Amino acid sequence: MKTVVVYGQNHKGSTYHVARELVEKIGGETTEFFLPKDFGEFCVGCNTCFNITERKCPHYAKLAPITAALDAADVIILASPVYVYHATGAMKAFLDHYGYRWMVHSPEASMFTKQAVCVCTAAGAGMKTTLRDMHDSLFQWGIAKTYTYGVGVAAVDWAGVSEKKRRTIDKTTTKIAQQIVRRAGRVRPGIKTRMVFAAMSRLQRSGFNPRDVEHWKQHGWTEGKRPWKQ
């Protein structure tokens, strides 16, 4: 099983350690990226990815290694500490570049058979909104099953996290990892994703964006085919 982790920060704090516990319990091959070290560009709003092709994006070459890893992975982990009740700016800037892959546009077929996890930590609060920042994109990419884990560590670094809190983290990451391993290779999207996909299929039959219409036609999705059944 292949796992790719995208961290919304460069430093290896509490969020990193929680995600690493999860990765080690899942096992298999792991690829990691740190933002903004491995990608730190802001979307310039040129609409090229929507209207023509993502290959014309001014940041395509820089983002390509991460995109390739996402597409090849069985499990995607997005991990961000809470910054002012939201994901880091680096994580948001990264996710902005994949708007063209949302179901309303040109989704990547492989996403519909993957599992994902959103991980965040905070000294205090803000986990719910931070997880939502990342989960929104994963859902719209079509990820079949997404788990979320936000934890208030009551500390500003990993060294300050209490043993009691670490035991709770160990228990939770073990449970998530076991679920991921158990479902490996046979996960399919839930009813909400299927409903959104069906709605987008109807939309693309008439369509308002030629690039998206052609993408859906090429995959046969406007004619009843579904990416999770291929």
Residue frames relative to the residue before (quaternion, step in Angstrom):
aa qw qx qy qz dx dy dz
M 1.0000 0.0000 0.0000 0.0000 0.00 0.00 0.00
K 0.2419 -0.7789 0.5674 0.1139 3.55 -0.99 0.91
T 0.0800 -0.7896 0.6082 0.0149 3.54 -0.93 0.99
V 0.1005 -0.7614 0.6364 0.0719 3.57 -1.03 0.80
V 0.1341 -0.7863 0.6011 0.0482 3.55 -0.94 0.96
V 0.0927 -0.7623 0.6390 0.0455 3.55 -0.94 0.95
Y 0.1702 -0.7958 0.5780 0.0613 3.53 -0.57 1.22
G 0.3893 -0.7474 0.4947 0.2124 3.57 -0.92 0.89
Q 0.7335 0.2931 -0.2192 0.5728 3.56 1.23 0.41
N 0.5142 -0.6501 0.4647 0.3113 3.56 -1.24 0.42
H 0.6865 0.4998 -0.2969 0.4367 3.57 1.01 -0.77
K 0.4099 -0.7183 0.5182 0.2177 3.54 -1.20 0.60
G 0.1141 0.8190 -0.5420 0.1501 3.50 0.33 1.37
S 0.8300 -0.2110 0.1506 0.4939 3.55 -1.18 -0.59
T 0.6370 0.5328 -0.3368 0.4437 3.59 0.94 -0.84
Y 0.6398 0.5280 -0.3140 0.4618 3.55 0.96 -0.89
H 0.7015 0.4801 -0.2866 0.4419 3.59 0.79 -0.95
V 0.6264 0.5148 -0.3436 0.4739 3.59 1.04 -0.70
A 0.6662 0.4976 -0.3016 0.4665 3.58 0.90 -0.91
R 0.6497 0.5216 -0.3203 0.4508 3.58 0.98 -0.81
E 0.5991 0.5449 -0.3624 0.4614 3.60 1.04 -0.70
L 0.6646 0.5087 -0.2943 0.4614 3.54 0.94 -0.93
V 0.6496 0.5327 -0.3077 0.4467 3.58 0.91 -0.94
E 0.6813 0.5010 -0.2889 0.4489 3.57 0.87 -0.96
K 0.6712 0.4902 -0.2924 0.4730 3.57 1.09 -0.69
I 0.6104 0.5265 -0.3483 0.4785 3.58 1.15 -0.53
G 0.2560 -0.7962 0.5053 0.2125 3.55 1.01 -0.84
G 0.6155 0.5650 -0.4071 0.3690 3.54 -1.31 -0.13
E 0.7147 -0.4282 0.3506 0.4277 3.53 -1.31 -0.43
T 0.0830 -0.8180 0.5691 0.0098 3.58 -0.87 0.96
T 0.0854 -0.7575 0.6460 0.0390 3.54 -1.10 0.86
E 0.1210 -0.8196 0.5594 0.0271 3.58 -0.83 0.99
F 0.0696 -0.7636 0.6406 0.0410 3.52 -1.20 0.71
F 0.1844 -0.7791 0.5932 0.0844 3.54 -1.05 0.84
L 0.1999 -0.7837 0.5823 0.0830 3.54 -0.87 1.04
P 0.5934 -0.1870 -0.7817 -0.0424 1.55 -1.95 1.58
K 0.3373 0.7691 -0.4967 0.2191 3.63 1.21 0.13
D 0.7795 0.3429 -0.1805 0.4922 3.59 0.80 -0.99
F 0.7762 -0.0703 -0.0021 0.6265 3.57 1.28 -0.24
G 0.0780 0.8403 -0.5267 0.1018 3.55 -0.58 1.14
E 0.4218 0.7267 -0.4490 0.3039 3.55 1.21 0.46
F 0.3537 -0.7074 0.5688 0.2255 3.54 -1.19 0.60
C 0.5187 -0.6055 0.4984 0.3404 3.57 -1.06 0.74
V 0.2959 -0.7814 0.5279 0.1523 3.59 -0.89 0.95
G 0.4761 -0.7188 0.4130 0.2933 3.59 1.26 0.10
C 0.3215 0.7828 -0.4823 0.2265 3.58 1.10 0.62
N 0.3464 -0.7776 0.4506 0.2689 3.61 1.33 -0.36
T 0.3657 0.7529 -0.4819 0.2590 3.60 1.24 0.17
C 0.6517 0.5220 -0.3260 0.4434 3.60 0.96 -0.82
F 0.6675 0.4888 -0.2956 0.4776 3.58 1.11 -0.67
N 0.7991 0.3786 -0.1597 0.4388 3.55 0.78 -1.05
I 0.7880 0.2437 -0.1282 0.5507 3.60 1.09 -0.64
T 0.6644 -0.4147 0.3295 0.5273 3.59 0.32 -1.29
E 0.5532 -0.6157 0.4487 0.3370 3.56 -1.10 0.68
R 0.5616 0.6224 -0.3794 0.3916 3.58 1.22 -0.41
K 0.6624 0.4822 -0.2957 0.4912 3.56 1.27 -0.32
C 0.4002 0.6999 -0.4849 0.3389 3.58 1.30 0.05
P 0.5099 -0.6677 0.4366 0.3217 3.65 -0.88 0.82
H 0.7261 0.3972 -0.2304 0.5118 3.58 1.25 -0.36
Y 0.3075 0.8020 -0.4755 0.1898 3.58 1.28 0.13
A 0.6866 0.4966 -0.2986 0.4391 3.59 0.78 -0.97
K 0.6623 0.5019 -0.3077 0.4634 3.60 0.99 -0.79
L 0.7142 0.4551 -0.2455 0.4716 3.56 1.05 -0.81
A 0.4990 0.7218 -0.3951 0.2719 3.58 1.19 -0.60
P 0.6628 0.5000 -0.3440 0.4386 3.68 0.82 -0.76
I 0.6583 0.4882 -0.3149 0.4787 3.59 1.03 -0.72
T 0.6297 0.5382 -0.3288 0.4537 3.57 0.99 -0.83
A 0.6561 0.5116 -0.3053 0.4632 3.56 0.93 -0.91
A 0.6604 0.5030 -0.3054 0.4665 3.58 0.99 -0.81
L 0.6243 0.5344 -0.3300 0.4645 3.59 1.02 -0.78
D 0.6915 0.4896 -0.2775 0.4529 3.56 0.90 -0.94
A 0.7046 0.4667 -0.2631 0.4653 3.59 1.07 -0.70
A 0.6051 0.6119 -0.3422 0.3772 3.58 1.20 -0.48
D 0.4059 -0.6588 0.5759 0.2637 3.51 -1.34 0.44
V 0.7806 0.1652 -0.0568 0.6001 3.53 1.18 -0.75
I 0.1342 -0.7728 0.6176 0.0572 3.57 -0.96 0.95
I 0.0709 -0.7830 0.6173 0.0291 3.56 -0.87 0.97
L 0.1037 -0.7536 0.6475 0.0453 3.55 -0.87 1.05
A 0.0103 -0.8260 0.5607 -0.0577 3.58 -0.61 1.13
S 0.1216 0.8000 -0.5755 0.1182 3.55 -0.68 1.10
P 0.4057 -0.6550 0.5633 0.2985 3.58 -1.04 0.68
V 0.5378 -0.5992 0.4724 0.3586 3.56 -1.24 0.31
Y 0.0181 -0.7534 0.6573 -0.0095 3.54 -0.86 1.06
V 0.8283 -0.1774 0.0527 0.5288 3.58 -0.57 1.21
Y 0.7327 -0.4683 0.2060 0.4488 3.54 0.80 1.19
H 0.7281 0.3481 -0.2450 0.5373 3.61 1.18 0.38
A 0.6568 -0.4634 0.3929 0.4467 3.56 -1.33 0.04
T 0.6436 -0.5284 0.3771 0.4053 3.56 -1.20 0.39
G 0.6255 -0.5366 0.4097 0.3910 3.55 -1.24 0.43
A 0.6201 0.5539 -0.3373 0.4415 3.57 1.08 -0.73
M 0.6530 0.4974 -0.3138 0.4772 3.59 1.00 -0.81
K 0.6517 0.5143 -0.3142 0.4605 3.57 0.94 -0.88
A 0.6550 0.5121 -0.3131 0.4591 3.60 0.91 -0.89
F 0.6222 0.5404 -0.3202 0.4671 3.56 1.09 -0.79
L 0.7079 0.4628 -0.2643 0.4635 3.59 0.78 -1.03
D 0.5642 0.6060 -0.3843 0.4082 3.61 1.10 -0.60
H 0.6577 0.5422 -0.3093 0.4216 3.57 1.05 -0.73
Y 0.7107 0.4314 -0.2670 0.4874 3.61 1.22 -0.21
G 0.2647 0.7831 -0.5191 0.2174 3.57 1.14 0.50
Y 0.6270 0.5597 -0.3321 0.4282 3.57 1.09 -0.69
R 0.6636 0.5060 -0.2966 0.4644 3.59 1.27 -0.36
W 0.4355 0.6829 -0.4795 0.3377 3.58 1.21 0.04
M 0.6654 -0.5537 0.3349 0.3723 3.55 -1.16 0.63
V 0.6237 0.5439 -0.3436 0.4441 3.58 1.11 -0.56
H 0.7326 0.3743 -0.2201 0.5241 3.58 1.23 -0.34
S 0.7644 -0.3289 0.2758 0.4811 3.60 -0.42 -1.21
P 0.0906 -0.8465 0.5226 0.0469 3.61 0.40 1.17
E 0.4604 -0.6512 0.5364 0.2761 3.54 -1.26 0.59
A 0.4990 -0.7112 0.4113 0.2757 3.57 -0.63 1.17
S 0.6551 0.5536 -0.3307 0.3938 3.60 0.92 -0.83
M 0.5645 0.6327 -0.3876 0.3618 3.60 1.14 -0.51
F 0.6564 0.5730 -0.3071 0.3828 3.57 1.07 -0.70
T 0.7171 0.3584 -0.2601 0.5381 3.58 1.28 0.10
K 0.5441 0.6207 -0.3888 0.4093 3.57 1.25 0.39
Q 0.3081 -0.6880 0.6148 0.2319 3.51 -1.39 0.28
A 0.0738 -0.8002 0.5946 0.0273 3.56 -1.17 0.55
V 0.1598 -0.7619 0.6191 0.1035 3.52 -1.32 0.40
C 0.1914 -0.7287 0.6446 0.1301 3.55 -1.07 0.81
V 0.0506 -0.8030 0.5935 -0.0180 3.56 -0.77 1.07
C 0.1378 0.7810 -0.6060 0.0615 3.57 -0.98 0.79
T 0.1227 -0.7636 0.6274 0.0904 3.53 -1.26 0.47
A 0.0392 -0.7693 0.6369 0.0323 3.52 -1.30 0.46
A 0.5434 -0.5752 0.4798 0.3792 3.55 -1.20 0.40
G 0.8037 0.1528 -0.0689 0.5710 3.55 1.13 -0.70
A 0.8124 -0.2075 0.2029 0.5058 3.57 -0.29 -1.30
G 0.5359 0.6518 -0.4543 0.2856 3.54 -1.36 -0.16
M 0.4133 0.7398 -0.4584 0.2679 3.59 1.24 0.06
K 0.6438 0.5597 -0.3379 0.3976 3.59 0.90 -0.89
T 0.7119 0.4432 -0.2655 0.4757 3.58 0.81 -0.95
T 0.6266 0.5330 -0.3387 0.4567 3.58 1.08 -0.66
L 0.6449 0.5046 -0.3141 0.4805 3.57 0.96 -0.84
R 0.6345 0.5404 -0.3266 0.4458 3.58 1.01 -0.81
D 0.5937 0.5816 -0.3589 0.4248 3.59 1.03 -0.79
M 0.7356 0.4033 -0.2198 0.4980 3.57 0.94 -0.91
H 0.6488 0.5471 -0.3159 0.4243 3.57 0.96 -0.88
D 0.5865 0.5918 -0.3725 0.4087 3.60 1.00 -0.74
S 0.6926 0.4668 -0.2821 0.4720 3.58 0.87 -0.94
L 0.6499 0.5194 -0.3278 0.4477 3.58 0.90 -0.86
F 0.6413 0.5084 -0.3282 0.4717 3.59 0.97 -0.78
Q 0.7153 0.4579 -0.2625 0.4581 3.56 0.82 -0.97
W 0.5740 0.5446 -0.3848 0.4753 3.59 1.24 -0.28
G 0.5169 -0.6523 0.4085 0.3748 3.56 1.20 -0.51
I 0.2729 0.7829 -0.5184 0.2091 3.60 1.24 0.25
A 0.4868 -0.7182 0.4214 0.2638 3.56 -0.76 1.08
K 0.8080 -0.0126 0.0501 0.5869 3.59 0.91 -0.90
T 0.0219 -0.8081 0.5880 -0.0271 3.56 -0.70 1.11
Y 0.1945 -0.7560 0.6187 0.0882 3.54 -0.94 1.01
T 0.1471 -0.7810 0.5979 0.1050 3.59 -1.14 0.53
Y 0.0295 0.7882 -0.6140 0.0290 3.52 -1.07 0.77
G 0.0523 0.7794 -0.6190 0.0814 3.53 -0.51 1.26
V 0.0106 -0.8239 0.5651 -0.0421 3.55 -0.82 0.96
G 0.3080 -0.7181 0.5964 0.1837 3.54 -1.00 0.91
V 0.2070 -0.8404 0.4938 0.0841 3.55 -0.34 1.24
A 0.3143 -0.7807 0.4895 0.2283 3.60 1.28 -0.16
A 0.6716 0.4026 -0.2993 0.5453 3.55 1.03 0.85
V 0.4383 -0.7038 0.4948 0.2603 3.57 -1.18 0.52
D 0.7782 0.1089 -0.1122 0.6082 3.60 1.27 -0.05
W 0.6971 -0.5012 0.3199 0.4007 3.56 -1.27 0.35
A 0.6125 0.5711 -0.3460 0.4231 3.57 1.06 -0.73
G 0.7098 0.4721 -0.2593 0.4539 3.55 1.12 -0.63
V 0.4926 0.6580 -0.4322 0.3708 3.60 1.27 -0.06
S 0.4618 -0.7171 0.4550 0.2558 3.57 -0.77 1.05
E 0.6186 -0.5481 0.4123 0.3833 3.57 -1.22 0.46
K 0.6180 0.5428 -0.3456 0.4517 3.58 1.04 -0.70
K 0.6646 0.4870 -0.3004 0.4805 3.58 0.95 -0.87
R 0.6401 0.5297 -0.3274 0.4501 3.59 0.99 -0.76
R 0.6294 0.5216 -0.3388 0.4659 3.58 1.04 -0.69
T 0.6327 0.5197 -0.3239 0.4739 3.57 1.06 -0.76
I 0.6418 0.5201 -0.3104 0.4704 3.57 0.99 -0.85
D 0.6408 0.5278 -0.3120 0.4620 3.56 0.97 -0.90
K 0.6681 0.5028 -0.2994 0.4595 3.58 0.90 -0.88
T 0.6967 0.4773 -0.2811 0.4557 3.58 0.89 -0.93
T 0.6696 0.4883 -0.3104 0.4657 3.60 0.89 -0.85
T 0.6035 0.5479 -0.3510 0.4609 3.58 1.10 -0.65
K 0.6619 0.5136 -0.2989 0.4568 3.57 0.92 -0.91
I 0.6671 0.4908 -0.3039 0.4709 3.60 0.91 -0.91
A 0.6552 0.5186 -0.3141 0.4508 3.58 0.91 -0.91
Q 0.6463 0.5204 -0.3203 0.4570 3.59 0.96 -0.81
Q 0.6493 0.5118 -0.3136 0.4670 3.58 1.00 -0.78
I 0.6452 0.5233 -0.3129 0.4605 3.56 1.00 -0.84
V 0.6733 0.4922 -0.2912 0.4686 3.58 0.87 -0.96
R 0.6583 0.5240 -0.3075 0.4444 3.57 0.95 -0.86
R 0.7450 0.4014 -0.2137 0.4880 3.59 1.03 -0.77
A 0.3835 0.7619 -0.4590 0.2484 3.58 1.27 -0.12
G 0.8418 0.2044 -0.1662 0.4711 3.55 -0.93 0.96
R 0.7907 0.2658 -0.1591 0.5280 3.60 1.17 -0.10
V 0.4139 0.6991 -0.4799 0.3311 3.57 1.14 0.59
R 0.0623 -0.7864 0.6145 0.0054 3.56 -1.06 0.85
P 0.6221 -0.5752 0.3694 0.3816 3.61 -1.09 0.58
G 0.4925 -0.6556 0.4955 0.2865 3.53 -1.23 0.60
I 0.7571 -0.4197 0.2670 0.4235 3.52 -1.33 0.12
K 0.6361 0.5413 -0.3429 0.4298 3.61 0.97 -0.77
T 0.6609 0.4955 -0.3006 0.4767 3.58 0.93 -0.90
R 0.6548 0.5156 -0.3138 0.4548 3.58 0.95 -0.85
M 0.6506 0.5153 -0.3151 0.4604 3.57 1.02 -0.77
V 0.6525 0.4963 -0.3117 0.4803 3.57 0.96 -0.86
F 0.6460 0.5222 -0.3221 0.4541 3.57 0.96 -0.87
A 0.6478 0.5174 -0.3147 0.4621 3.58 0.96 -0.85
A 0.6445 0.5156 -0.3168 0.4673 3.57 1.01 -0.81
M 0.6627 0.4927 -0.3023 0.4761 3.56 0.98 -0.83
S 0.5977 0.5629 -0.3549 0.4471 3.58 1.10 -0.65
R 0.6556 0.4955 -0.3057 0.4808 3.57 0.97 -0.84
L 0.6348 0.5392 -0.3205 0.4512 3.55 1.03 -0.85
Q 0.7146 0.4779 -0.2622 0.4384 3.57 0.88 -0.95
R 0.5129 0.6319 -0.4343 0.3860 3.63 1.18 -0.19
S 0.7243 0.3013 -0.2085 0.5841 3.55 1.14 -0.61
G 0.1085 -0.8799 0.4553 0.0823 3.52 1.04 -0.94
F 0.1863 -0.7660 0.6026 0.1243 3.50 -1.28 0.47
N 0.7289 0.3220 -0.2036 0.5688 3.58 1.31 -0.19
P 0.4174 -0.7506 0.4517 0.2416 3.63 -0.34 1.21
R 0.6275 0.5370 -0.3521 0.4403 3.61 0.97 -0.74
D 0.6823 0.4818 -0.2859 0.4697 3.58 0.90 -0.91
V 0.6310 0.5423 -0.3287 0.4468 3.56 0.96 -0.88
E 0.6735 0.4921 -0.2921 0.4679 3.57 0.91 -0.90
H 0.6164 0.5515 -0.3367 0.4501 3.59 1.03 -0.80
W 0.6912 0.4727 -0.2756 0.4721 3.58 0.86 -0.95
K 0.6459 0.5180 -0.3207 0.4600 3.59 0.99 -0.77
Q 0.6400 0.5446 -0.3234 0.4350 3.57 0.94 -0.87
H 0.7172 0.4240 -0.2415 0.4975 3.57 1.07 -0.72
G 0.4621 -0.6993 0.4344 0.3299 3.57 1.25 -0.19
W 0.3997 0.7571 -0.4480 0.2576 3.58 1.27 0.21
T 0.6469 0.4944 -0.3333 0.4755 3.60 1.12 -0.47
E 0.6848 0.4499 -0.2676 0.5070 3.58 1.32 -0.18
G 0.7348 -0.4626 0.2285 0.4402 3.58 1.19 0.42
K 0.5358 0.6074 -0.4257 0.4035 3.60 1.19 -0.24
R 0.1590 -0.7839 0.5944 0.0830 3.56 -1.19 0.58
P 0.5390 -0.6720 0.4004 0.3124 3.62 -0.85 0.93
W 0.6791 0.4889 -0.3072 0.4533 3.61 1.07 -0.57
K 0.6672 0.4751 -0.3062 0.4851 3.59 1.27 0.01
Q 0.5176 0.6599 -0.4099 0.3586 3.57 1.25 -0.04
